[in-house]
Amino acid sequence: MSVLIKTVGFSLGLTLVFTGVANMLPQVEGDAPVDVKVDLSALTMDDFVAMGEDLFNNKGTCTLCHKPAPLGRAPDVQGTNMVAITTERLADERYQGKATDAASYILESMLEPSAYVVAGWGKKGSDDAESPMPAVDKPPIQLSDIEVDAIIAYLQAKDGNEVTVALPSPDAAAEVAKSDAAPGGAGAAPAPAASGEEGLAKYTCTACHALDSDDTLVGPGLGSVGARLSEGEIRQSIIDPNAVIAEGFPAAMPGDFAEKMTVRELEMIVKLLAEKKQ
């Protein structure tokens, strides 16, 4: 009888342990967050600027790096009058781009960030010749032309400057609406990631972390993260990034991945990173 009691007790204890571990994981359904629909054909310039501000702070992931010192890993764009500083930057002998005014400079800085790297903000070891910033019109961020223009409008307007980008034309608005309505279009809810690699791209991890080396982009390189951290520690670094912060790096990683990722997505990402032990 005592053996039976001990066996039942052990089983119950083990069940409680597994239940506790499961409850530590983010309990998220597979549905993606609902996108806010914008009627592009009815936009005013104020609406367009507000849209740009929202994109800058959210989908564009700009605030992951562009923060005031000492937390920023890139120049404080929101705290800088981008129109006023354009002339100075275009006159810099290191400037290699083709911009001629504020709007074209801001556009170029988003699509070809290495055309001009602000001194001190280049990729490590590049002597400020290469920017760690990804092009925003390509994966993982992949902003549309209209979204890029909206951010330019916001960066011009925020300091009281004239907005020189145009509102989306009726034809462009109609084309976006048609694309959004199509199966798999931008208006459709993004599907859950099918692999760890897809999960890292979906949540823009590659915008800040090198995946195949330990090189520093914005955050630590992940090429050998599996040799440094256990699966539990990797999981914690994703769902509670401020619990342990890598030495020499600011607390810049978003803390809401536990609300956005499905449990399956999280575990695929953790397994993938745990295998990186080069």
Phi, psi and omega per residue, in radians:
M1 nan -0.721 -3.125
S2 -1.116 -0.623 3.110
V3 -1.128 -0.728 3.128
L4 -1.096 -0.770 3.141
I5 -1.090 -0.755 3.135
K6 -1.116 -0.696 -3.134
T7 -1.124 -0.808 3.127
V8 -1.093 -0.733 3.133
G9 -1.084 -0.745 3.128
F10 -1.110 -0.726 -3.130
S11 -1.112 -0.753 3.125
L12 -1.118 -0.727 3.129
G13 -1.084 -0.742 3.136
L14 -1.114 -0.692 3.112
T15 -1.080 -0.751 3.133
L16 -1.112 -0.670 3.124
V17 -1.096 -0.832 -3.138
F18 -1.131 -0.633 3.103
T19 -1.118 -0.732 3.132
G20 -1.104 -0.747 3.126
V21 -1.108 -0.737 -3.138
A22 -1.090 -0.643 -3.125
N23 -1.259 -0.302 3.089
M24 -1.326 -0.385 -3.138
L25 -1.370 2.670 3.119
P26 -1.150 2.180 -3.120
Q27 -1.619 1.403 -3.042
V28 -1.991 2.386 3.057
E29 -1.289 2.903 -3.097
G30 -1.312 -0.201 -3.105
D31 -1.223 2.412 3.113
A32 -1.434 2.780 3.086
P33 -1.019 2.555 -3.134
V34 -1.336 2.232 3.109
D35 -1.310 2.522 3.058
V36 -1.398 2.182 -3.136
K37 -1.487 2.375 3.120
V38 -2.115 2.225 3.083
D39 -1.428 1.651 -3.052
L40 -1.115 -0.477 -3.098
S41 -1.286 -0.243 -3.087
A42 -2.021 0.265 -3.094
L43 -1.215 2.388 2.877
T44 -1.668 2.957 3.124
M45 -1.121 -0.627 3.079
D46 -1.075 -0.697 3.100
D47 -1.105 -0.716 -3.098
F48 -1.136 -0.726 3.103
V49 -1.119 -0.765 3.123
A50 -1.104 -0.663 3.081
M51 -1.088 -0.720 3.114
G52 -1.125 -0.692 3.106
E53 -1.106 -0.739 3.121
D54 -1.114 -0.736 3.115
L55 -1.121 -0.711 3.133
F56 -1.042 -0.725 -3.056
N57 -1.514 -0.263 -3.046
N58 -2.196 -1.639 -3.033
K59 -0.954 -0.683 -3.114
G60 -1.213 -0.269 -3.140
T61 0.977 0.401 -3.069
C62 -1.098 -0.640 -3.054
T63 -1.318 -0.082 3.023
L64 -1.092 -0.600 -3.064
C65 -2.036 -0.673 -3.075
H66 -1.465 1.506 -3.125
K67 -2.294 2.806 3.065
P68 -1.112 2.626 3.044
A69 -1.093 2.555 0.129
P70 -1.658 0.077 -3.057
L71 -1.403 -0.403 -3.046
G72 -1.202 2.483 3.028
R73 -1.902 0.186 3.100
A74 -2.748 2.891 -3.111
P75 -0.956 2.566 -3.126
D76 -1.357 1.483 -3.068
V77 -1.109 -0.718 -3.119
Q78 -1.185 -0.451 3.130
G79 -1.649 0.120 -3.118
T80 -2.069 2.394 3.032
N81 -1.356 1.704 -3.015
M82 -1.142 -0.537 3.123
V83 -1.220 -0.782 -3.099
A84 -1.155 -0.563 -3.051
I85 -1.538 -0.180 -3.076
T86 -1.028 -0.815 -3.106
T87 -0.983 -0.763 3.138
E88 -1.080 -0.746 -3.081
R89 -1.284 -0.641 3.118
L90 -1.187 -0.443 -3.138
A91 -1.505 -0.169 -3.141
D92 -1.113 2.323 -3.116
E93 -1.104 -0.328 3.107
R94 -1.434 -0.175 -3.090
Y95 -1.157 2.238 -3.080
Q96 -2.081 0.150 -3.046
G97 -1.618 -2.874 -3.070
K98 -2.193 0.187 -3.101
A99 -1.201 2.662 3.141
T100 -2.189 -0.215 -3.134
D101 -2.645 -3.107 -3.050
A102 -1.083 -0.789 -3.083
A103 -1.097 -0.786 -3.112
S104 -1.251 -0.520 3.088
Y105 -1.195 -0.787 3.137
I106 -1.116 -0.729 3.102
L107 -1.036 -0.853 -3.124
E108 -1.077 -0.663 -3.121
S109 -1.160 -0.416 3.114
M110 -1.542 -0.620 -3.071
L111 -1.632 -0.525 3.117
E112 -2.332 1.196 -3.000
P113 -1.050 -0.342 3.139
S114 -1.532 -0.017 3.087
A115 -1.091 -0.574 3.036
Y116 -2.656 2.128 3.129
V117 -1.938 2.131 3.111
V118 -1.042 2.334 -3.076
A119 -0.907 2.251 3.115
G120 1.632 -0.098 -3.065
W121 -2.033 0.250 -3.138
G122 -1.366 2.937 3.085
K123 -1.091 2.446 -3.091
K124 -0.943 2.251 3.115
G125 1.486 -0.009 -3.089
S126 -1.700 -0.039 -3.092
D127 0.988 0.716 3.118
D128 1.049 0.463 3.091
A129 -1.701 -0.263 -3.103
E130 -2.291 2.307 3.134
S131 -1.563 2.476 3.063
P132 -1.367 -0.122 -3.072
M133 -1.331 2.341 3.063
P134 -1.359 2.684 3.038
A135 -1.177 2.240 -2.984
V136 -1.322 -0.213 3.128
D137 -1.609 0.057 3.135
K138 -2.097 2.818 3.093
P139 -0.991 2.540 0.171
P140 -1.567 -0.175 -3.053
I141 -1.433 -0.923 2.967
Q142 0.948 1.062 3.043
L143 -1.380 2.594 3.084
S144 -1.397 2.947 3.100
D145 -1.019 -0.723 -3.133
I146 -1.149 -0.701 3.125
E147 -1.149 -0.693 3.091
V148 -1.090 -0.772 3.111
D149 -1.077 -0.645 3.141
A150 -1.125 -0.685 3.105
I151 -1.169 -0.680 3.077
I152 -1.067 -0.770 3.123
A153 -1.026 -0.748 3.125
Y154 -1.105 -0.800 -3.094
L155 -1.195 -0.454 3.030
Q156 -1.338 -0.796 -2.997
A157 -1.308 -0.485 -2.991
K158 -1.079 -0.412 3.129
D159 -1.893 0.301 3.083
G160 1.450 0.220 3.124
N161 -1.458 2.790 3.100
E162 -1.192 2.394 3.076
V163 -1.515 2.120 -3.067
T164 -1.839 -0.144 3.068
V165 -1.418 2.611 -3.083
A166 -1.566 2.675 3.009
L167 -1.145 2.699 3.105
P168 -0.986 2.357 3.110
S169 -1.225 2.772 3.096
P170 -0.973 -0.663 -3.138
D171 -1.159 -0.729 3.128
A172 -1.141 -0.729 3.126
A173 -1.084 -0.714 -3.139
A174 -1.168 -0.665 -3.139
E175 -1.166 -0.703 3.100
V176 -1.127 -0.757 3.128
A177 -1.071 -0.704 3.131
K178 -1.148 -0.738 3.129
S179 -1.138 -0.731 -3.135
D180 -1.109 -0.604 -3.071
A181 -1.360 -0.348 -3.110
A182 -1.224 2.636 3.094
P183 -0.970 2.220 -3.121
G184 1.356 0.118 -3.131
G185 -1.228 3.098 -3.077
A186 -1.094 -0.427 -3.124
G187 -1.390 -0.211 3.142
A188 -1.401 2.571 3.110
A189 -1.136 2.291 -3.137
P190 -1.092 2.411 -3.120
A191 -1.271 2.654 3.055
P192 -1.021 2.562 3.125
A193 -1.110 2.488 -3.111
A194 -1.711 -0.106 -3.136
S195 -2.693 2.950 3.093
G196 -1.091 -0.691 3.126
E197 -1.083 -0.756 3.114
E198 -1.131 -0.643 3.129
G199 -1.126 -0.738 3.125
L200 -1.107 -0.651 3.105
A201 -1.262 -0.751 -3.104
K202 -1.038 -0.690 -3.093
Y203 -1.719 0.324 3.011
T204 0.960 0.550 3.121
C205 -1.077 -0.578 -3.083
T206 -1.267 -0.149 3.066
A207 -1.255 -0.408 -3.072
C208 -2.106 -0.366 -3.039
H209 -2.161 2.267 2.960
A210 -1.285 2.264 -3.046
L211 -1.606 -0.422 -3.050
D212 -1.956 0.235 3.079
S213 -2.700 3.034 3.082
D214 -1.718 0.256 3.103
D215 -1.125 2.494 3.102
T216 -1.474 2.176 2.943
L217 -1.720 -1.573 2.992
V218 -1.840 -0.798 3.061
G219 -1.870 3.132 -3.120
P220 -1.073 2.561 3.027
G221 -1.193 2.621 -3.036
L222 -1.950 0.246 -3.077
G223 -1.057 -0.522 3.124
S224 -2.257 0.501 -3.076
V225 -1.064 -0.548 3.140
G226 -1.161 -0.391 3.093
A227 -1.461 -0.344 -3.102
R228 -1.681 -0.583 -3.029
L229 -2.214 2.556 3.042
S230 -1.349 2.957 3.095
E231 -1.022 -0.689 3.139
G232 -1.116 -0.695 3.140
E233 -1.227 -0.654 3.081
I234 -1.115 -0.765 3.131
R235 -1.053 -0.793 -3.141
Q236 -1.099 -0.664 -3.115
S237 -1.134 -0.386 3.123
I238 -1.532 -0.833 -3.039
I239 -1.536 -0.309 3.087
D240 -2.493 1.188 -2.975
P241 -1.103 -0.355 -3.131
N242 -1.538 -0.039 -3.139
A243 -1.146 -0.763 3.087
V244 -2.406 2.055 -3.093
I245 -1.855 2.245 -3.131
A246 -1.001 2.401 -3.099
E247 -1.058 2.308 3.111
G248 1.584 -0.005 -3.130
F249 -2.108 2.476 3.115
P250 -1.366 2.917 3.098
A251 -1.388 1.391 -3.024
A252 -1.892 -0.247 -3.048
M253 -1.312 2.372 3.127
P254 -1.009 2.524 -3.121
G255 -1.783 0.240 -3.043
D256 -1.943 0.288 3.131
F257 -1.117 -0.518 3.115
A258 -1.115 -0.432 3.119
E259 -1.524 -0.398 -3.049
K260 -1.709 -0.622 -3.066
M261 -1.441 2.561 2.920
T262 -1.367 2.814 3.113
V263 -1.048 -0.697 -3.127
R264 -1.129 -0.725 3.109
E265 -1.078 -0.785 3.135
L266 -1.023 -0.825 -3.068
E267 -1.195 -0.601 3.088
M268 -1.143 -0.709 3.121
I269 -1.150 -0.777 3.130
V270 -1.046 -0.817 -3.130
K271 -1.067 -0.735 -3.126
L272 -1.110 -0.808 -3.116
L273 -1.200 -0.578 3.135
A274 -1.139 -0.401 -3.134
E275 -1.487 -0.143 -3.119
K276 -1.477 1.745 -3.052
K277 -2.336 0.523 -3.086
Q278 -1.075 nan nan
